[in-house]
Amino acid sequence: MFQTTRRRLAIWYTSVTAILLLLFATVVFFYVRSTLVERIDDTLKHVVEVVNRSLVIESVSLEEGRYNVNVEASFRDNREAVEDDHIEIEWFNSQGELLWSTFTATPKINVNPYRRAETVYLADNRVLRQVTQRVNIDHYILGYLRVSHPWFEVTKPIRQLTIDLILGGLFTIIIVGCIGWFLSGLAIKPIRDSYQSLKQFTADASHELRNPIATIQTNVQMALAYPEADPQLQQRQLKVVERLTKRLGNLVNDLLFLARSDSGIIQTNYQPVPLDALLIEVIEEQRTLAEQKEIFLSLHILDPEPKLLDPSQDNFTLQGDWDQLARLFTNLISNALEHSFIDEDLIKKKAKIPSIEVELKKIKRDRFTHLQVKIKDNGKGVSETVLTHLFDRFYRIDTSRMYKKSGGTGLGLSIAKAIVENHHGQIKVESILGKETTFTVSLPL
């Protein structure tokens, strides 16, 4: 499918370029041709003016016509002067009879006094460009001067130009075809990646929904099949259905949040948020779970440097959405709690105590002030390969060796990243395998 689309895009690129090149070549061809013709016409007109000034006009009797052109005196120096320029001169009397010519074999072409410049095709396949000038004095026609030039002065460069345009056009079309294939590949790559991501997302979502729905269906069928079963058994089945329904509801809400975030229609209620108070509240909510898992959870709020102090307002207050930011840090701390597991031997020897440190401080980066929150655990850490996929949707680390199996859906970190980007901040993760993992969130003030 994508190869077909790529091929079509490349063909469209090449076709449009070929049409534009054809139009460009046509314009260039006719422009150069008209320029060459104009240049020849200007040359012929210049010769006409020069010869016209050199005419020797004699006065004769009224019976002979008052004026006469002395042909021998007027044209005796013109034959050699025009040979090198391939220009031929002809003189006709007022009746159109040829009196003098530089042609070795004079073509039989009648003089046309009504056409100043024209192209004439001869029987021997020669083509001439001619300019005819009527010569008169005191409204008396003395004769007609016709100057001719071979047409090869136009056809020869035009023929070479045509060859150059064809070869250049074909070469350009081939190059554009290759570039079009390359550019269509670049254009199709984001679509292919989005399509693959959508397929993966759909498959993962279907997998996450299939098991809870199947379990709910099984429990409902059991309750319907045995209506007189033990009430305690029915109560357990209803609790299972309730728990799974709640899980499905959370999953649907997470998917809806991510879909709205991708579409850019997520609603953010911006207001002043004291980030230190928010972190204290989130940690209080997570402290019970941390104590159950025997993990030490702490918060460190560092005083800003003197140059970053702002006496006009709270130094840890930013504009943001309280609910989204609370969800952000709840997800990050919950993720740390789920994966902060240390070998039992190290715990017994008191060589290492499971702990999660949350640090808040004010920093200046790129000339702007940010609030930076670091969440560091001293668990097993993850490899570089895993780090590149931590924020992927439905991505789970293989828990068979490192971690206990959690009931998460793999959307927590994806939601955290979406919230950070919605607040124009940055989130990054660093990990040392076997030692620690640190999530760093920077939010602009």
C-alpha positions as CSV (number, residue, x, y, z in Angstrom):
1,M,0.0,0.0,0.0
2,F,2.7,2.5,1.0
3,Q,4.9,1.5,-2.0
4,T,2.0,2.2,-4.3
5,T,1.4,5.6,-2.7
6,R,5.1,6.4,-2.9
7,R,5.2,5.4,-6.5
8,R,2.2,7.6,-7.3
9,L,3.7,10.6,-5.5
10,A,7.0,10.1,-7.4
11,I,5.1,10.0,-10.7
12,W,3.1,13.1,-9.8
13,Y,6.3,15.0,-8.8
14,T,8.0,13.9,-12.1
15,S,4.9,14.7,-14.2
16,V,4.4,18.1,-12.8
17,T,8.1,18.9,-13.2
18,A,8.0,17.6,-16.8
19,I,5.0,19.8,-17.7
20,L,6.7,22.9,-16.1
21,L,9.9,22.1,-18.0
22,L,8.0,21.7,-21.2
23,L,6.4,25.1,-20.7
24,F,9.7,26.6,-19.8
25,A,11.5,25.1,-22.8
26,T,8.7,26.3,-25.1
27,V,8.9,29.8,-23.8
28,V,12.7,29.8,-24.1
29,F,12.6,28.3,-27.6
30,F,10.2,31.0,-29.0
31,Y,11.9,33.8,-27.1
32,V,15.4,32.8,-28.5
33,R,13.9,32.3,-32.0
34,S,12.2,35.7,-32.0
35,T,15.3,37.3,-30.7
36,L,17.4,35.8,-33.5
37,V,14.8,36.9,-36.1
38,E,14.8,40.4,-34.7
39,R,18.6,40.5,-34.7
40,I,18.6,39.5,-38.4
41,D,15.9,42.0,-39.2
42,D,17.8,44.7,-37.5
43,T,20.9,43.8,-39.4
44,L,19.0,43.9,-42.7
45,K,17.3,47.2,-41.9
46,H,20.7,48.6,-41.0
47,V,22.1,47.5,-44.4
48,V,19.0,49.0,-46.1
49,E,19.7,52.4,-44.4
50,V,23.4,52.3,-45.3
51,V,22.7,51.4,-49.0
52,N,19.9,53.9,-49.1
53,R,22.3,56.7,-48.1
54,S,24.8,55.6,-50.7
55,L,22.3,55.8,-53.6
56,V,23.4,58.2,-56.4
57,I,20.3,60.0,-57.6
58,E,20.4,62.0,-60.8
59,S,17.9,64.5,-62.1
60,V,16.5,63.7,-65.6
61,S,13.9,65.2,-67.8
62,L,10.2,65.0,-67.1
63,E,9.7,62.6,-69.9
64,E,12.2,60.2,-68.3
65,G,10.6,60.6,-64.8
66,R,12.4,63.6,-63.2
67,Y,14.8,61.4,-61.1
68,N,16.8,58.4,-61.8
69,V,19.2,56.2,-59.7
70,N,22.6,55.6,-61.2
71,V,22.9,51.8,-60.5
72,E,26.6,51.4,-61.4
73,A,27.7,54.3,-59.2
74,S,25.4,53.4,-56.3
75,F,26.2,49.7,-56.0
76,R,29.7,49.3,-57.4
77,D,31.2,49.0,-53.8
78,N,28.5,47.0,-52.2
79,R,29.1,43.6,-53.8
80,E,32.4,42.9,-51.9
81,A,31.2,44.6,-48.7
82,V,28.3,42.2,-48.2
83,E,29.9,38.9,-49.3
84,D,31.5,38.2,-45.9
85,D,28.2,38.8,-44.1
86,H,26.2,36.5,-46.4
87,I,23.9,39.4,-47.2
88,E,22.5,39.8,-50.7
89,I,21.3,43.0,-52.2
90,E,18.8,43.5,-55.1
91,W,17.6,46.7,-56.8
92,F,14.3,46.9,-58.6
93,N,12.9,49.9,-60.6
94,S,9.6,51.4,-59.9
95,Q,7.9,48.8,-62.1
96,G,9.4,45.9,-60.0
97,E,11.9,44.9,-62.6
98,L,15.3,43.6,-61.3
99,L,18.1,45.9,-62.3
100,W,21.0,44.8,-60.1
101,S,21.7,41.9,-57.7
102,T,24.6,40.3,-55.8
103,F,23.1,36.8,-56.2
104,T,25.2,34.5,-58.3
105,A,22.0,32.7,-59.3
106,T,19.2,35.2,-58.8
107,P,16.1,33.6,-57.4
108,K,12.9,34.3,-59.2
109,I,11.1,36.1,-56.4
110,N,8.8,39.0,-57.3
111,V,9.2,42.1,-55.2
112,N,6.5,42.6,-52.7
113,P,6.3,46.3,-51.7
114,Y,3.6,45.8,-49.1
115,R,5.7,43.5,-46.9
116,R,8.6,45.0,-45.0
117,A,10.1,41.7,-43.7
118,E,9.3,38.2,-44.7
119,T,10.7,34.7,-44.8
120,V,10.9,33.2,-48.3
121,Y,11.3,29.5,-49.1
122,L,13.1,28.7,-52.4
123,A,12.7,25.8,-54.7
124,D,16.3,24.5,-53.9
125,N,15.3,24.2,-50.2
126,R,17.0,27.4,-49.3
127,V,15.3,29.8,-47.0
128,L,15.9,33.5,-47.0
129,R,14.9,36.3,-44.6
130,Q,14.2,39.4,-46.7
131,V,13.5,43.1,-46.0
132,T,12.1,45.3,-48.8
133,Q,12.4,49.1,-48.7
134,R,10.6,51.4,-51.1
135,V,12.9,54.3,-52.1
136,N,11.2,57.6,-53.1
137,I,11.9,61.3,-53.3
138,D,9.3,64.0,-53.3
139,H,6.6,61.4,-53.4
140,Y,8.2,59.9,-56.5
141,I,9.1,56.2,-56.4
142,L,12.7,55.6,-57.5
143,G,12.6,51.8,-57.0
144,Y,12.7,49.1,-54.4
145,L,15.7,47.9,-52.4
146,R,15.6,44.3,-51.2
147,V,18.1,42.9,-48.8
148,S,18.3,39.1,-48.1
149,H,20.0,37.0,-45.5
150,P,20.3,33.1,-45.3
151,W,17.9,31.6,-42.8
152,F,20.5,29.2,-41.4
153,E,21.6,32.0,-39.1
154,V,18.4,31.3,-37.3
155,T,17.9,27.5,-37.9
156,K,21.5,26.5,-36.9
157,P,21.4,28.0,-33.3
158,I,17.7,27.1,-33.0
159,R,18.5,23.5,-33.9
160,Q,21.3,23.4,-31.4
161,L,19.1,25.0,-28.8
162,T,16.4,22.4,-29.4
163,I,18.9,19.5,-28.9
164,D,20.2,21.2,-25.8
165,L,16.7,21.7,-24.4
166,I,15.6,18.1,-25.1
167,L,18.8,16.6,-23.6
168,G,18.7,18.9,-20.6
169,G,15.0,18.3,-20.1
170,L,15.4,14.5,-20.2
171,F,18.3,14.7,-17.8
172,T,16.4,17.0,-15.5
173,I,13.3,14.8,-15.6
174,I,15.5,11.7,-14.7
175,I,17.1,13.6,-11.8
176,V,13.7,14.9,-10.7
177,G,12.3,11.4,-10.9
178,C,15.0,10.1,-8.5
179,I,14.6,13.1,-6.2
180,G,10.8,12.6,-6.3
181,W,11.2,9.0,-5.3
182,F,13.4,10.0,-2.4
183,L,11.2,12.9,-1.3
184,S,8.0,10.7,-1.6
185,G,9.8,8.2,0.7
186,L,10.5,11.0,3.2
187,A,6.8,12.2,2.9
188,I,5.4,8.7,3.4
189,K,7.7,7.8,6.3
190,P,5.7,9.7,9.0
191,I,2.5,8.2,7.6
192,R,3.9,4.7,7.7
193,D,5.2,5.3,11.2
194,S,1.8,6.7,12.3
195,Y,0.1,3.7,10.7
196,Q,2.3,1.2,12.4
197,S,1.9,3.1,15.7
198,L,-1.9,3.0,15.2
199,K,-1.8,-0.7,14.5
200,Q,0.3,-1.4,17.6
201,F,-1.8,0.9,19.7
202,T,-5.0,-0.8,18.5
203,A,-3.5,-4.3,19.1
204,D,-2.3,-3.3,22.6
205,A,-5.6,-1.7,23.5
206,S,-7.5,-4.7,22.3
207,H,-5.2,-6.9,24.4
208,E,-5.8,-4.8,27.5
209,L,-9.6,-4.8,27.0
210,R,-9.9,-8.5,26.1
211,N,-8.9,-10.1,29.4
212,P,-11.1,-7.9,31.7
213,I,-14.1,-8.2,29.4
214,A,-13.7,-12.0,29.2
215,T,-13.4,-12.2,33.0
216,I,-16.5,-10.1,33.5
217,Q,-18.4,-12.1,31.0
218,T,-17.3,-15.4,32.8
219,N,-18.4,-14.2,36.2
220,V,-21.7,-12.9,34.9
221,Q,-22.4,-16.2,33.1
222,M,-21.6,-18.1,36.3
223,A,-24.0,-15.9,38.3
224,L,-26.7,-16.4,35.7
225,A,-26.1,-20.1,35.4
226,Y,-26.3,-20.7,39.2
227,P,-28.8,-18.2,40.5
228,E,-29.1,-20.2,43.8
229,A,-25.4,-20.3,44.5
230,D,-23.8,-19.4,47.7
231,P,-24.4,-15.7,48.4
232,Q,-20.7,-15.3,49.5
233,L,-19.6,-16.7,46.1
234,Q,-21.9,-14.3,44.3
235,Q,-20.5,-11.5,46.4
236,R,-17.0,-12.3,45.4
237,Q,-18.0,-12.5,41.8
238,L,-19.6,-9.1,42.0
239,K,-16.5,-7.6,43.6
240,V,-14.4,-9.1,40.8
241,V,-16.8,-7.5,38.2
242,E,-16.6,-4.2,40.1
243,R,-12.8,-4.2,40.2
244,L,-12.5,-5.1,36.5
245,T,-15.1,-2.5,35.6
246,K,-13.2,0.2,37.5
247,R,-10.0,-0.9,35.7
248,L,-11.7,-0.7,32.3
249,G,-13.0,2.7,33.2
250,N,-9.6,3.9,34.2
251,L,-8.2,2.5,30.9
252,V,-10.8,4.2,28.8
253,N,-10.2,7.5,30.6
254,D,-6.5,7.2,30.0
255,L,-7.0,6.4,26.3
256,L,-9.4,9.4,26.0
257,F,-6.9,11.7,27.7
258,L,-4.2,10.6,25.3
259,A,-6.5,10.9,22.3
260,R,-7.4,14.4,23.2
261,S,-3.8,15.3,23.9
262,D,-2.8,14.0,20.4
263,S,-5.6,16.0,18.8
264,G,-4.7,19.2,20.7
265,I,-8.2,19.6,22.2
266,I,-7.3,18.8,25.8
267,Q,-8.7,21.4,28.1
268,T,-6.2,23.0,30.5
269,N,-7.4,25.1,33.4
270,Y,-4.4,27.4,33.9
271,Q,-4.1,29.0,37.3
272,P,-1.4,29.7,39.8
273,V,-0.2,26.4,41.2
274,P,2.2,26.2,44.2
275,L,4.3,23.3,43.1
276,D,5.8,22.7,46.6
277,A,2.3,22.3,48.1
278,L,1.2,20.1,45.3
279,L,4.2,17.7,45.8
280,I,3.5,17.6,49.5
281,E,-0.1,16.6,48.9
282,V,0.9,13.9,46.3
283,I,3.6,12.4,48.6
284,E,1.1,12.3,51.5
285,E,-1.3,10.3,49.2
286,Q,1.5,7.9,48.2
287,R,3.1,7.5,51.7
288,T,0.8,4.7,52.8
289,L,1.6,2.6,49.8
290,A,5.3,3.4,50.3
291,E,5.1,2.2,53.9
292,Q,3.3,-1.0,52.9
293,K,6.2,-1.7,50.5
294,E,8.8,-0.6,53.1
295,I,10.1,2.1,50.8
296,F,11.4,5.4,52.3
297,L,9.7,8.3,50.4
298,S,11.1,11.8,51.0
299,L,10.7,15.3,49.6
300,H,13.5,17.9,49.4
301,I,12.7,21.5,48.6
302,L,15.9,23.4,47.9
303,D,16.1,27.2,48.5
304,P,16.6,29.2,45.3
305,E,19.9,30.9,44.6
306,P,19.9,34.6,45.5
307,K,19.8,35.6,41.9
308,L,16.7,33.6,41.3
309,L,14.8,34.9,44.3
310,D,11.6,36.9,43.5
311,P,10.2,38.7,46.5
312,S,7.1,39.7,44.6
313,Q,5.7,36.2,44.5
314,D,6.1,32.6,45.7
315,N,9.2,31.2,44.2
316,F,7.7,27.8,43.5
317,T,4.4,28.9,41.9
318,L,3.7,28.5,38.2
319,Q,0.8,28.7,35.8
320,G,-0.7,25.3,35.2
321,D,-3.5,22.9,35.7
322,W,-3.5,21.5,39.3
323,D,-5.3,18.3,38.4
324,Q,-3.0,17.5,35.5
325,L,0.2,18.3,37.4
326,A,-1.0,16.2,40.4
327,R,-1.7,13.3,38.0
328,L,1.8,13.8,36.4
329,F,3.7,13.5,39.7
330,T,1.3,10.8,41.0
331,N,2.1,8.7,37.9
332,L,5.9,9.2,38.3
333,I,6.0,8.4,42.0
334,S,3.7,5.4,41.5
335,N,5.9,4.2,38.8
336,A,8.9,4.5,41.1
337,L,7.1,2.7,43.9
338,E,6.2,-0.2,41.5
339,H,9.8,-0.6,40.3
340,S,11.8,0.2,43.4
341,F,12.7,-3.3,44.3
342,I,16.0,-4.4,45.8
343,D,17.4,-7.8,46.4
344,E,16.2,-9.2,49.8
345,D,19.8,-10.1,50.7
346,L,20.9,-6.5,50.5
347,I,18.0,-5.4,52.5
348,K,18.7,-7.9,55.3
349,K,22.3,-6.9,55.4
350,K,21.1,-3.2,55.5
351,A,23.5,-2.5,52.7
352,K,20.8,-0.8,50.7
353,I,17.4,0.5,51.8
354,P,14.7,1.1,49.2
355,S,14.1,4.8,48.9
356,I,12.5,7.4,46.6
357,E,13.8,11.0,46.7
358,V,11.7,13.8,45.3
359,E,13.6,17.0,44.8
360,L,12.2,20.5,43.9
361,K,14.4,23.4,43.0
362,K,14.4,26.6,40.9
363,I,16.8,26.7,38.0
364,K,17.7,29.0,35.1
365,R,18.1,27.5,31.7
366,D,18.3,29.2,28.3
367,R,17.8,32.6,29.9
368,F,14.4,31.4,31.3
369,T,13.5,30.3,34.8
370,H,12.2,26.8,35.4
371,L,11.0,24.6,38.2
372,Q,12.8,21.3,38.2
373,V,11.5,18.2,39.9
374,K,13.7,15.1,40.2
375,I,12.2,11.7,41.2
376,K,15.0,9.3,41.9
377,D,14.8,5.7,43.1
378,N,17.6,3.3,44.0
379,G,16.1,0.3,42.4
380,K,17.5,-2.0,39.7
381,G,17.7,0.6,37.0
382,V,17.0,-0.2,33.3
383,S,19.2,-0.6,30.2
384,E,19.7,2.0,27.5
385,T,17.5,-0.1,25.2
386,V,14.6,0.1,27.6
387,L,15.0,3.8,28.2
388,T,14.1,4.6,24.6
389,H,10.7,3.0,25.0
390,L,9.7,4.0,28.5
391,F,7.3,6.7,27.3
392,D,5.7,4.4,24.6
393,R,2.1,3.5,25.1
394,F,1.4,0.1,26.6
395,Y,5.1,-0.5,27.0
396,R,6.0,-2.7,29.9
397,I,9.4,-3.8,31.1
398,D,9.9,-7.5,31.3
399,T,9.1,-8.1,35.0
400,S,10.0,-11.8,35.0
401,R,13.5,-11.1,36.4
402,M,13.7,-7.6,37.8
403,Y,10.3,-6.6,39.0
404,K,7.2,-8.0,40.5
405,K,4.3,-8.0,38.2
406,S,2.2,-4.8,38.4
407,G,-1.3,-4.3,37.4
408,G,-0.6,-1.2,35.3
409,T,-1.6,-0.7,31.7
410,G,1.6,0.9,30.5
411,L,0.0,4.3,29.9
412,G,1.2,6.1,33.1
413,L,4.5,7.4,31.6
414,S,2.8,8.3,28.3
415,I,0.2,10.4,30.1
416,A,3.0,12.0,32.2
417,K,4.9,13.0,29.0
418,A,1.6,14.4,27.4
419,I,1.0,16.5,30.5
420,V,4.5,17.9,30.6
421,E,4.4,18.8,26.9
422,N,0.9,20.4,27.4
423,H,2.6,22.6,30.0
424,H,5.5,23.4,27.5
425,G,8.0,21.6,29.7
426,Q,10.4,18.8,29.2
427,I,10.8,15.3,30.8
428,K,13.8,13.0,30.6
429,V,14.9,9.8,32.3
430,E,18.3,8.6,33.2
431,S,19.2,5.2,34.6
432,I,22.2,3.3,35.8
433,L,21.6,-0.4,35.5
434,G,21.7,-2.0,39.0
435,K,21.8,1.3,40.8
436,E,19.2,4.0,40.2
437,T,16.6,5.6,37.9
438,T,15.9,9.3,37.8
439,F,13.0,11.2,36.1
440,T,13.6,14.9,35.6
441,V,10.7,17.3,34.9
442,S,11.3,20.9,33.9
443,L,8.4,23.3,33.9
444,P,8.8,26.9,32.8
445,L,7.5,29.7,35.0
